[in-house]
């Protein structure tokens, strides 16, 4: 490995040893960049990589909120404004009890390259809190969101930093956050948050966008192999917005998702989530707050529930891990390979451990695509929402969907071309890392060292 690359990775490993998710994603991205770094020795002189792996700024803040019983609770809020070289910081807010600086940093670092791949002028950022909305009343969630925004509002804006939703932050939470921002600022800056409700500046198909985009990317991969998505079987994880979007678009195109998962295990439906009733039931499952995938098996006869297990190893054409980071470990990767899966399409942020990802990439007759390219449809549609807000326009669902597909086709083509340019063949993982990196690197070099 290039000495400068190796030194940067080792520095991150040493400095952030207690933040394994961040270390993992830095190592995965940088290890793909050797041919680029070799071609550009000027990057080392400007310590481009050393600057790129450090956030431009990251801050924490106290979030105190009152429960319905009158008791007070205190959580920690985070915002990482990682890299703004190509546009205002852009990235979601995650409310989940396991959130800590390493999670926020890893998500923010991934966001830099994902946002770059869209071709849109948005930098990378991420935020959130160790607050868990599960089991909380609407009033408690509202009070938490208001307190969170009271600390954050000074540091965001349409041309500064534009948060969105992520795990634990849906349309309800975005609404409460925006309402408090509007109250504090006294202005209707609807471009400050994305994922808003349609009635106050949100975009059509935003909830489905990540899943739709993932399927559009998959279609490009299948086309390269001379295949169609029609009649393909797909293994997914989770049952939230992303998986719902995959199920919905796959059903429209004649494919079927046959697995869903949750904290309690996974379900296998041989008929697939391939009726409107089944697709719509995922929304009921999410809104129930029960967080149980077994409910799907209880609802639809012929579906089998596997308690405490993951769906990796079911015999399907395509695996699309779509739930959370590090969901697929080496033991699961081996089962996926043994099941004869041909297409491994990451959807969640970093759903595969580095060793498992390398194992799958080395498998004969398996094509692997990385999450930063595959799931970029969500942030791309958020950027389209920003455009609509700035121009005071409302686009139809058909127009947004058309632009989303064009963006996903471009991301795929950019990744293929970048890998080919550096003699790496049809390597979608390296191609996405290189294509995303080059645009940010060019902007950083042009703007000087700071």
N, C-alpha and C positions, 0 to 999 in steps of 0.2 A: 504494500500500500504506500502511496505517496507520503513522505515524511511529515509534511504539513498537515495533511488530513489525519494521519495517525496521532500526531501530537494534539490536535484539537479534540479528537474523540477521547483520548486518554485524560486530557484536562477536564472534560465534562464528566467522565466517569469518576474522577477523583473528587471534584468539587461538589457534585450532586449525587453522591453515592446513596443518599437517603431518599432520592427521588427516582426510583427505577423506571417509571413510565417515561419520564423526560429523557433519561439516558438512552432508553431503548429506541425512542423515535429519532433522536439525534444520530445514533449509530446507524439506524436503518437508512436514513436519508443521506448522510455524508458518505457512507460506504459506496453509494452508487455514483459519486461525483468524481472519482479518480481521473477519468479521461478529460474531464472539463478542467480540473485543477492543474493537470499536467500541461494543458494547452494555454493556461492563463497564469503564468508565474507572478504577474502583477497583483494577483489576489493575496498572495502571502505577504508582499511588501505592505499592503494596506490592512493586513490582518482581517480580511473580509469574513472568513469563517469564524474567527474569534468574536467578531462583532455580531455576526448573524445568530450565534447560539445564545447570546445574552439579550434579554428583553430590553427595549428602549426604556421602559419603566414598568414597574409592577408594584401594586400597593394593596394593603389589607386595611380593613376597617371594621369597627364594631357595629353589630346590628342587634339592637335591643327591641324586643317586641312583646306584647302582652297577649297571653292566652285567654280563652273565653272565661276561665274561672278566676281571672284577675291576677294570676301569677305572671311574673316577668321572666323572660328567658333571653339569653345572649348567645348569638352565633357570630362567626367570622365571615366577612365578605371579602371577595378578591376581585381584582381586575388586572389583567396582564395585557398591556399595550406593547405587543412584541415587536412588530416591524411596520412602520408606516411609509416605506420608501415608494410605494406605488399608489397610495391612496389612504384615506382615513382608516383607522383600525376597524376591523370587522370580524365579529365572532360572537358566538352564543354565550348565554349564562346558564350554568348548570347548578341546580339545587339538588344536592344529594349528600347523604351523611358521610360518604367516604371522600368528599372533596377536600383536598389539601393543596399546598403550593405545587407539588410535583404533577398532579393531575391537570391543574390549570396551565402550567408551563408546557406540558406535552401537547395539550390541545391547541394552545396558542401557536406553538412551533409548527405543528401540522397545518394550521390554518393559513400560515404565510404562503405555503406552496400551493395549497388547494385554491386559495383566492387568486393567486397568480395565474394558475392554469385556466381560470375562467376567461382571462383576457380583459376583465373589467378592472376599473381603477379602485381596488380595495386592498388595504393592508391586512395584516394578521393580528388578531387579538382574541382573548377569551376571558371569561370571568365566572363568578358563581359564589356559592356559599355551602357550608356544611349543614345547612338547614334541610330537613327532609319534609316535603309537603305531604307525604303519605300519612293518613290518619288525622290530618289537620282540617279544621272547618274552613269554609270560604272566608269567614271573617278573620280567622287567624292568619291565613295566607295573605289576605289583603293587608293586614297590619304589618306583617313581615316585609312584604314588597314595598310598602310605603317607607318603612324604616331603611330598607336597603337603598332605595333611590335617594333618600335624604343625604346619604353619604356619597353616592356615586354621581349625582347630577352635575356637579361642578366640573367633572372631568370628561364629559361626553358631549356630543353634538353632531349634527349632520355632516360637518366637515372636519370633525375631530375623531370621534369614536362612535360607532353605531352598533350597539349590542343587539342580540336576537335571542331566540329561545334555544334550549338544548334539553337534555334530560331533566325532568322535573319542572321545566318552564315551558308551558304551552300558552295558548291564546288567553286563558284566564289570567295567568301571571303577567304576561306582557301588557294586558289591559290595565291591571293595577299599577304596574311600573310606569306606564305612559301617563296615566291619570295623575300620579304624584309628580312626575316630571313637569307636566303642564301646569299643575298648581304652583310648584316652586318657581318656575321660570316666567309664568304669566304669558306664555306664547304657545301657539299651536305649531310646534316644530315636529310635524309627524314623521320627518325623515330621521329622527334620532333613534328610533327603534324599528326593527322589522319583525315580521310575524304577527302584525297587528290584525285585529278584526277588520273585515272588509268595510264595515260601516264607518270606520274612522281612519282610512288610509291604507288598509292592508291589500295585498295582491291576491288575485285569483290563484287557485291551486297551490298556494304556499304549503299547506300541510302535507300534500302529496308529493311535493317537488323532489325531495331527496330520493324517494322510492321510484318515482317516474324517471328521474335522471339516471339512476342505477340501471334500470331496464333498457333505456336508450343506449347507454354505454355497452351493455351486454349485447345488444343487437349488432353493434359494430364488430365486436369480437366474433360473434357467430358468423357474420357475413364474411369476415376474413377467412374463416374455416369452411366457407361454402355451405353453411347451414342456416336454418330458419329457427326462430324462437317457437314457432307453432308446434304444439304437442310436447314441448320439453317439460321435464319435471324439475322442480326447484326446492332445495332445502333452505329455509330461512330460520332466523332466531328472533326472539322477542315477539311482541304483537302491538307495538306502538305505532306512531305515525309513519316511520320509515318502512317497517314491514307491511303496514297497511297499504302504503303507496305502491310497493312492489307487487303485492297481491292484486291490487286493483288494475294496474297497468298490464301485468302478466295475463290476467283474466281477459282483458280487452284484446290482447294479441294472440290468444289461443294457447297459452301455456298455463301451468298450474303449480302453485306453491303447495307442497304436501306436508311441511312441518312448520310448527310455531313453537316457541319456548317461553318460559317464565322462570321465576325463582323456584317454583315447585317442580319443574321438570319440563318435558316436551310432549307434544301431541303429533301423531302421524295420521293424516287423513288421505287415504289412497285416492279419493275422488278429487282432492285438492280444494283449496279456498277458491272455488271457481263458480260460485253463484253470487248474485247480488246480496242475497240474505247472509251468506257466510262473510263476504267482504264487509258488509255493514255491521255485522256482529262484533268485529274487532273493535269498532268504535265504542260499542256498549261495554265490552270487556275493559277497555281503557278507562272509560268514564266511571265505571263502577267503583274504582279505587281498591278493588279486592286484590289485584295483581296476581291472578291465578289463571294459568293457561288451561288447567283442568276444566274450567268452565266451558271451554270450546268442545271438549270431548263429551261433557255431560249434555250439551245442547244438540250435537249432531251425531246420530247413530253411525256406526261403522268407523269411527275415529278411536284410536288407541292412545291412552295416556301412559307415559313412562315417567313415574315419579323420580325426582332427583337426578335425572339423566339429561344429557345434551344430545341434539339431533345429528351430531357429526359421525357419520358412519352409515346412515341410511342410504340405500342405493338410489341415486338420482343422477340426472344429467349435470346439474349445476348446483354448487353450494354458494350461498350468498349470506355469510355471517353478518347480521344486521342489528345486533343488540347492543353490545358494549365492548370496551377494550379487553384484550387478553382473554377472549372467550374460547379461543382455539389454541390448545397446547400441543406438544409433540405427540402425545398419546392419541389425540383427536385427529391430527394430521395423518397419522399412519392409518387410522380407520377410514378416513376419507379416500386415501390412495387405494386401500384394499377394496373399497366399494366401487372402484372404477370410475370415479367422478372425473369428467374431462375439463370442466370449467370451474375455477375457484375465483369468485368475484367478491372481493372485500367491500363491504358497505359501511359498517360501523367504523368509527375512528380506531385505527390500530387494533382490529379484532383478533389478530394473530400474533403470537409471540415470535421473536426474531428467528429462533431456531426452527420453529414449525413452519414459518414462511419460507425459509431457505430450503427446508426439506421438500415442501410442495413445489417450489420453483425448480428443484432438481429432478422431480418425477418426470419420467418419459410420458409423452402424450397428455400432459396437463398444462393448461394455460392459466396463469395467475394474473389478476389485475388488482392494483392497490386502491385502498379506500380514498386516498387524497384526490384521486382522479374520479373514481366511481361515484362518490357521494357529494361531489361538488355541485350537483344540481340544486341542492338546498340553498347554499350561499349564493349561487348564481341568481336564483329567483328572488332572494332577499335584495340583491343588488338591482334587479329589475324593479322591485318595490320601491327602492330608493329613487330610481329614475322617474317612476310614476309620481312619487311624492314631490320631487323637485319641479316637475313640469305641470303639476296639478292635473294629471291625466288618470283615467281609469281604463286599463286594457281588458279585453275580454279573456275568458279562460283559454279560448282557442289561440289568441295571440301570444299569451304567456307561454302556453305549451309549445307553440311553434318555435319561439325564441329559445326555450329551454332545450329542445331537441337539437337545435343548431349549435348551441353552446357545448352540449355533450359530444356531438359529432366532432367539433373542433378540438376539444380536450383529448379525445381518443387519437385523432390524427396528429396532434402536436406530440403526444407521447410516442407514437410509432416513429415519427420523423426524427425526434431527438435521439432515440435509441439507435436508429439506423445511421444517423450522422456520425456517431461515435463508434460504429462498428460492433454494436451489441446485439444485432439481430432483432427478433421480435420479442423484446423484453419490455413489457408494459410497466413493470415496477421501476426499473432504472430510467426508462423514458419519461415517466411522470415526474420523478425526482429531478431529472436534468432540466426538463422543460420549465417546471415551476421555478427552479433555482435560477436559471439564466436570466429571466426577466427581472427578478428581484436584485440579482447581482449587478446587472447593468445599471439599474436605477441607483443602487447604493454607490457604485463607483463614480457615476456621473455627479452625485451630490456631495462628494468629498467625505472626509473622515470626521465623524463626530459621534 
